[in-house]
Amino acid sequence: MAKTPSSSATDWQADIYLNGLAGQRPLVSTQPQQLEEQARRKMSEQAFAYVAGGAGAERTMAANRAAFDHWHIVPQMLRNVAQRDTSIDLLGITLPSPLLLAPIGVLELAHREADLAVARAASQAGIPYIFSNQASVPMERVAAAMDETPRFFQLYWSKSNDLVLSFVQRAEACGCRGIVVTLDTTMLGWRTRDLDLGYLPFLHGKGIAQYTSDPVFQKLLDETPDDATTVKRKVTLDAVLGLIEMARHYPGSTWTALRSGRALRAVRQFVGMYSNPAVTWSDLQFLRKNTRLPILLKGILHRADARRALSMGVDGIIVSNHGGRQVDGSVATLDVLPPIVEDVNGQVPVLLDSGIRTGADVFKALALGANAVCLGRPYVYGLAIGGQRGVYEVLRHLMADFELTMGLAGCKNVAEISRDSLLQAPLT
């Protein structure tokens, strides 16, 4: 069971106003657009582009947000909402709110403490954290920072099943409560902001800590000939600096990693195997045979895929388009949520991510049938602004916003939120 924050939404709101009397404003803005702008000013151009950007013309990112405007909340009055309960049960775990932290990689781009700061903030707020496959800190260290707060592990299906199995076994050993298999990133989308800058953080040795800390990956590295992944490039100052940066991010001595060439080989080994475009539904049987943990599939957008997932015996579905980072012009997650919920028919939990920014967004997702939602970019912006404290404030702002929205809409608990709480906006 996740711990519950000590103050209610009204207490948190009152603290903000009382602090204002003393001239103290929140560290992070409560306004989504201003929050993003605060983070942009803190981050490098390359880092902000990687976090904030999407695929192509970023129409999917825009669609995710626009979909929430297609629905209006219809508040009901005189319902006695003096006592409000935002808790939910998910996969046998009692959570203080219907909120999880989505997996986001390369958090060192935002703050030096990266995943550790997020883990501590999540633990402080009692919010589950889905560890990224592309983390900047190994999962064992991040788990240790969370005490008993629930955590999950995101899995990208590698070209090596031995590595897949090793990641899963490590997730089990460090207390993860489930495996979240991300389906939509068998290749990187056409991410125009990153392409214009010619920047991919993995090539600098960032975001591959799960790999360099893994015994199977290290064994594969030992078995790879020194020249097996050699690609000749023009020697420039930037290239030399890039090699030094790779070595700095490799475990152990920077000089040893640089001199031995192991850091460079690790990056090349990662690039050659991190995702597998040949993976199919049948591969899920391998995972089911090798773990007793719940398996959630992240990236489901088609109701036929949702039905197929149920037939494979998965334990949960996350309706996601990767925050608009993979397919430009893809459907918005909120638009496809209702038909997927209808087909799932309560057999497994259905979660939603991509586009969540406010308490009203959370309310609308739950009213349309989601059991919980996953928050992405906003917590990274909080991380960039203020490390652990910044992440915590983002979470508490969103939790308070949701609780107040729920109560003001006439619902005293999550169970009372239903499709009747919404009105679909007329088409124009």
N, C-alpha and C positions, 0 to 999 in steps of 0.2 A: 504494500500500500504506500502510495506517495504521500509525503507530508503535506499539510495544508498551510498556506500562508496565514500569518497571524492576524491580518487585518482584512476587513471587508472592502468592497468597492467604495463605499461611502467614506470609510476611514482613510483609504488611500487618497481619495479625492480631497478630503478635508486637510490632510497633511500637506498636499501640494499648495492649497490656498494659504494655510497657516505659515508655511515656509516662505510664501510670497510676501507675507507681512514683514519678514526679516530680510527681504531682498534676495531670497534664494529661489531660483527657478529650477525646473527639472533639468537634469543633465542632458537628456535626449528629448526631442520634441514629441508631443503627442499627435502631431499632424503628419501623416504618412509622407507627403511630398517634402515637407521641411526636414523630416528625419533623413530622407535620402540625400537632400542637399547638404545637410550637416556632415554626413558620411563622405560625400564626394570631396568636400574640402579637406578631410582628414587623410584620404587615401591617395596613392599615386594614380596617375592616369591609367596605367596598365591594370592595376588592382581593381579600380572602380569599374573599368570596362568589363573585366572578367565577371565580376559579381552582378552588376546591374544590367548587362547586355543580354540580348536574346538572339534567336536565329533570324536570318534574313532581314526583312524590313521591320521586324519585331511586331508583326500584326497579331501573333498569338498572345503576346504579352498584353497588348491593348484589348484583345477580345476577352481575356481572362477578367480584366477589370470591368469592361463594359457589361459582361454577363450579370454582374451583381446589380447593375442599374436596371435590369429588366424586371426586377422584383421589388415590390414595396412592402414594408412591414405595416401591418394593420393592428395598432395597439388596442387592447381591450381594457376598460376601466373598472375600478372598484373591485379588485380581485384579491386584496390583502396580500401584498408582496413584501410585507415588513421583514419577513425571514426568507432569504433566498439561498438556494442550494445549487451551485453550478457543477457539482461532482457527477461523474459518470463511472460506469463499470466497463472496462475494455479488456477482453481476453482474460477475464478473471482478476483484473487489477482495478482497484478503486483509485480514481484520479480526481484531483481537486477541480479540474476543469476539462472541457473537451478539446484540449490543446496539446499538441506534441511539437517538438522541434524537428523539422525536416532535415535530412542529411545534406550538408553543403560542404564541399571540399575546399582545400587550400585556404583555410581560415587564417593562416599566417600572413596572407595578403592584407588582412584587416587589422590584425593585432599580434604582437609577438607571443602572447600566451595562447592564442589560437583556440583549439578545441578545449583546452583545460579551462579557460575563462568561461566558455559556454557551458561546460559541464557543471562548474561551480554555481553559475547563475541558475541553471536548470534545477539543480538540487535545492538551492535556496528557495525557489518558487514552487518546487514539487512537480515540475513539468518533465515528462519523459523526453529523452534525447535519443534520436536515431543517429548513431555514429556513422560518419561517412566512410565509405570504402576508400575515398581519396583524402583521408585526414592528414593533418600536419603533425599529429601526435599519435603514437600507437594506442590502440583501443584499451590495452591493459592499464595504462597510466590515466586515461580519461575515465575509465570505470572506477578506478580508485578514488577519483575526485568527487564521485557522486554518492558515496555512502550507499544507502538502500534505495535511492530514487531509481525508478524503472528506466532501463535503457534497452535499445534495440540496435541491431547492426544491419547496415545497408550492404548488400552484396551486388557488385558488378560481376557478371559471369566471365571469368578469365578463360583464356585458351588452354589453361592447365586445370584439369579437374582436381589434381593433387593440391594445387594452390587454393582452389575453391573450398575443398575439404578442410584445409589447414585454417583458413579464415573462419569457417563455421565452428570448428573445434575451439579456436581461440575465443570466439564470441560466447560460446557456451561456458568456457572456463572463467571468463570475467563477468559472468552474471547477466548477460543479455537475455531479455525475455522473448525475443523473437528475431527472425531473419526477414529483412525487407529486401526482396529481390527487385532491383530496378531493371525494367524491361526495355526502356526506350532509348538506351544509350549504347547500343551495340557499335555505333560509330558516332563521332562528334558531329553535331549539327553545324550548319554554315553560319558561324557566329561572326557577324560582320565587324563588330567593334574590335574583337580580338584580332581578326585577320588584318584589318587596317593598320594595327599596331605591330603586326607580326609577332604576337606574344602568346605563348602557351606556357603556363607556369610549370607544368610537369617537366618540360625540357630544361628547366633550371633546377631540377631536383626538388621542387616543392610539391606538396600534396601526395607524396608516395611513401609516407611513413609506415602505413600498414604493410607495405611490400618489403621495405628494407629491414623491418623488424621481424619478418617472417622466416622461419627456418627452411621452409620449402622453397621460397623465393631465393634465399641465399644458396641453397643446394643447387638450384637451377643455374644460378650465377656461376657457381664453381664449375659446373659442367659445360658452360658455354665457352668456346675458344675465344681468346682475346680479340681476334680479328673477325669474329663471326658477324658482328653487327656494325662493323666499321663503315662509316659513310664519310667520304672525303669532303671537306669544306675548306673554303679559303680561310687562312689564318689571319684574324684581325684582333685588335685590342678587345672588342666586345666579345669575341669568341673565347679569348683567354679569360676574361672576367666571368664569362658564363661557366667555364670549367671550374673556376674557383668557387663560384656560387653553388654549383652542384656538390662539390666536396664539402662545403660548409653544412649542407643539409643531410649529408650522409652520416650515419652513426659513427662515433669514435673520432679519431684524430683527423682533422681536416687535411693536414699535410700527408698523412698516410693514404687517405682516400684519393687525394690528388695525384700523388706520386705513383701509386699502384694502378691508377686508372679505373679503380673499382666503382667509384661514384658515377663516372661516365658510362661504364658498362651497365650499371644498375638502371640508369635512365633509359638506355637503349633497350635493355631487357624488358622494362616496364612497357615502353611504347609498343613493343612487338607482341605483347600478350595481354594487356590490361582488359580488353573487351573482345567479345567473340560474336561476330555477326552471323555465325552459323548456328547459334543456339536455337533450339526449338522447344515446343511444349514437352516433348519426351525427356528432355534433360532434367525437368523438374523431378522426375522419378528418382534420379540420383540424389538430389537434395533430400527428398522425403525419406529415403532409405538411410540417410546418414545423419539425421538430426531428429530429436524429439521436440525441438522448439517449434512454436507456431511459425508458419510461413505466410508472409503477406506479399502480394504482388503489387508493385508500384509502377504505374504507367498505363493502367487499363483505361481506355477511352471508348471502346466499342462494346456494345452489349453482348455481342457474340463471344468476345474474349472473356467477358465476365462469366458467361455461362460455361465456357470451357474451363475457366479457372475453378469454378465450383466442381466440375466433373473430375478435376485433378486432385480434389481434396485439400485445397488451400484453406488457410485459416482467416484470411482477411484480404481485402482489396483496397488499394489506394488509387483513387481516380486522380490522375496527374498527367500534365503535359510537360513536365520538367520545367515549370515556370516559363514556358515559351522559349526554351533554349535549344530545342531540337528540330521541330518542324514549323516553319513559317506558314501561317495560314491554317494551322490546326484548329480543331474545335476547342472552345472554351470548356474548362472542366465543369463549371456549374451548369452549363447547358446540357451536358450528357449525364449529369448525376441522377436526375429523376428516373430515366429509363433503366439505368444500371441498378439503382436501388429496387426498382420494381422487379427486375429479373432475379436479383439476389434474394429478395423476399425474406430478409431476416436470417438467412442461413449462416452468414458470417458478417462481421463488421465491415462497413464501408466507410473509408476515410476520404477526405478531399484535400488536395493542396493546389497551389498555383493561383496566385492572386489575392490571397487572404491579407487584408491590411487593417481592418477595423473590427470592433465588436459586432457591428451590424452585419459584416460579412460572415462572421462565425454563426450568428443567429440565422441568417438566411440559408447557409449550408445545412445546418441542423434541421431547419424547417422543411427542407427539400429531401431529407432522409439520411444525411450523413450522420454517422455515430460520433465522429470527431474530425478535427481538421489539423493540418500540419502547417506550421509557420516557417517561411523561408527567409527571403532577403531582409525583412525588417530586423531580425535579430542580428544579422551580420552587420547591418548599419549601426546598431547599438554597440556591437563589439568594436567597430572602428572608432566610434566616438569616445567610448569610455571603458573598454575591456569588460570585465565581469559586471561591474556596476551598470554599464550601458546596456548590456544584454538583460540584466534583471529589470531595469526600468522599462524597457520595451515590453517584457513579458507582463509586468504588473499593470502597465497602462492598458494593454490589450485585455487582460483578465478583468480589470475593473470596467472597461468599456463594455465588454460582453455582459457582465453581471448587471450593470445599470440598464443596458438595452433590453435584456431579458425581463427585468422587473418592470420597466416602464412600458413594455409591450403587454404586460399583464400575466407573465409567467413566473411562478415562484421557483420552478426547478426546470431542468432540461427536459424532463418527460412531458411537460406541458407545452413544449414548443412543437408545433405541427404545421402542416401545409395550410391549415386554416389561418395561420398567423401571417400569411403572405397574400398579396394581390399581384398578379402578373401585369406588368405595364403594357398598355396598348401599343400595338405595332404602329410605327409612323412611316 
